[in-house]
Amino acid sequence: MIAKMSIAGHRKIERRVAGTLGTLLDTYPAVALLGPRQVGKTTLALDVHDVRQSIYLDLESDADLAKLAEPELYLAGHEDELVILDEVQRLPGLFQSLRGLIDRGRRRGKRTARFLLLGSASIELLRQSGESLAGRIAYLEMTPLDALEVDDLDALWVRGGFPESFTAPSDAVSHRWRQDFIRTYLERDVPSLGPRVPAETLRRFWTMLAHQQGGLLNAASIARGLAIDGKTVASYLDLLVDLLLVRRLPPWHANIGKRLVKSPKVYVRDTGVAHALLGLRDLEELLGHPAVGASWECLVIESLIAAAPEGTQSHFYRTSGGAEVDLLLTLPGGALWAIEIKRSLSPKVDRGFHEACADLDPDRRLVVFAGDDAHPLPGGIEAIGVRALCGQLAAFEESRPRRRPRA
């Protein structure tokens, strides 16, 4: 058994998350900490449990669920404690009860959080259940490890960012962990959320997305391959997006007189999970696979988005004429960064990137490459390593006044 990493002690980004979480718990009556399974939410919540007067309920436990058979009666008895509710998406009917308890606490002058909600589903999915908590809850997403947090970038790329996979004693153990992770989602987690999706069909769909990593979504092609209709493809994709396992990167839309691509690009967010779906066990197998370039692109995109300040919008840009930018980041305040991604020590910028920059006139033109240094390229372009650019994005966040989170 691989020991769990202490999040507050060993992960730079999680120490930042822990600090933000503490601030939110002092500000909002309810805070939702979101992220896929095994990313470290429970460990962080138990760190909170150690330093705040609180109780912890795991909604996957029958005993804890039984305590909430009459939630208002049970939770009213813990009015002076922080109540931590793990896997809260399993009990969507609870949100209405929480609203009444929060409002009664507000009338009595209670200022700090009553509830810390942990969920393995997206903000959008939880909001569907938690509309009654509008104005009473803040959301904070916890992501797997990224390039800013680790020293061995190749290990992160091959194994992905889930702590137990990344810290495994060997690539073989890591690969087995990820296979079990995928099986658990397919056989237990998805059915528990309600959708009746055959596990083998969803595995094939997930694997097809891994083979098409970073490609434009072609729902018709996928539907033919799985012998299902386009609406079913859309529902499967929505499910994996809502579970924070797949990213649907939207295209940039603007009235610039160009024919723009309208389909989103799709990524299996954790490269280690994508490699497990593809049967790739180590770096040598990855380097010989056709998905190597798209896999590296996914690692860079996920790391940059994780490091970017809250409120950053992410897109890609592509026209029918071939102008293309792998990632567009619109930062708070409106600054536009155009980012090309190359797995090379001597990056060469494609003509399509120059054409796209001429269309968009971004504030920065960047090429993320496999090196560690930074140097200028012709045309006002900066070549920079992924860690360095993540650091700049994190510093951008730290240099700005703190903003209220989404509520």
C-alpha positions, 0 to 999 in steps of 0.5 A, a space after each residue: 500500500 502506497 502511503 498517502 502524501 500529506 497535502 499541506 506538507 508536501 504539495 506546493 499547489 496544495 499548500 496554496 489551496 489549503 491557504 485559500 481554503 482557510 480564507 474561504 472557510 472564514 468568509 462563506 457559510 459553505 465551501 465546496 472543494 471539488 476534484 476527481 477521486 484520489 486527488 487529495 481532497 479528503 487528506 486536505 479536509 482531514 488536515 482542516 479537521 485536525 485544526 478546527 472543531 469539526 466532524 467528518 461524514 463520509 457519504 459513501 459510508 452506510 453508517 454516516 448516511 444513516 445519520 443524515 436520514 433526518 439531516 436538519 435534526 442531526 446537523 442542528 446538533 452540530 451547530 457550533 462545529 464545521 461539518 465536513 461532508 465527503 462525496 456530497 454529490 451522492 446526496 443531492 437532496 441535502 442541499 435544501 436542508 443546508 440552506 435552512 441551517 445556514 440561514 438560521 446560523 446567519 440570523 444568529 450572527 454565525 460568520 464562519 463556515 458551517 459546511 465543507 463539502 467535498 465532491 468528485 464532480 464539476 462545479 456545473 454539476 454541483 450547481 444543478 443540485 445546489 442552486 438553493 445555496 446560491 450566494 452562500 457557497 464558494 467553490 474551489 477546485 483541486 487538481 492533480 499534480 502539475 509541472 510547477 509542483 514536481 522535479 521529474 517532469 517526465 515522470 509526471 508526464 508518463 504517470 500523471 498527477 494523481 499523487 499515488 500514481 506519481 509517487 509509486 515505486 515503479 512505472 509498473 505499480 503506477 500503471 496498475 494503480 491507474 488501471 484500478 482507478 479507471 475500473 473503479 470509476 467505470 464499475 462503481 462511481 458512474 453507476 452510483 451517480 445514476 447514469 445507466 451507462 454500460 461500463 465496457 461502452 464507456 471504457 471504449 469511449 474514454 479510450 477513443 478520446 485518449 487515442 484522439 487526445 487534443 483533436 477536434 471532437 468528431 461526434 459522428 465518427 465516435 458514434 459510428 465506432 461505438 454503434 450509438 447515436 450522436 446524442 449518446 456521445 454528447 451525454 457520455 462526454 458531458 459525464 466525463 467532463 462533469 467528473 473532471 476527467 475530460 477537458 472540453 477546450 472551447 474554440 475562440 469566437 470573435 468577429 474578425 472576418 475569418 472562418 473559425 473552427 467551431 468544434 471543441 478540442 477534447 483532452 483526457 485531462 490526466 496524461 497518466 490516465 490517458 496512457 493507461 487507457 492506451 496501454 502505455 507503461 513507460 516513457 519508451 513506449 510513450 515516445 514511440 506512440 503516435 499520441 506522444 505530441 498530443 499527450 505532451 500538449 495536454 500536460 502543458 495545457 493542464 499545468 498552465 490552466 492549473 497555475 493561471 489566476 482565477 477568472 482566466 478563460 482558456 480557448 484554442 484558435 483555429 481557422 479554416 485557412 490553417 491559422 492556429 494557436 494551441 492555447 489562448 489564455 485571457 487573464 483577469 484584466 483582459 490580457 491575451 496570451 497566445 501559446 504554441 506548444 512544442 516538445 523540442 529543445 529547438 522550437 520552430 514556430 509554424 506559419 499558422 501561429 504567425 497568422 493567428 497572432 496577426 489575427 488576434 494581436 495578443 499581448 504575449 506570443 509564447 512558445 512552450 518548449 521542452 527546455 528550461 531556459 527562456 529566450 526570444 525568437 523572431 517576430 516578438 515571440 518568447 520561447 519558455 519552459 513549461 515550469 517557468 511559464 507556470 511560475 509566471 502565471 502563479 506570480 500573476 495571481 499572487 501579485 493581484 489583489 485577492 478577489 472574491 471567488 465564484 459564488 
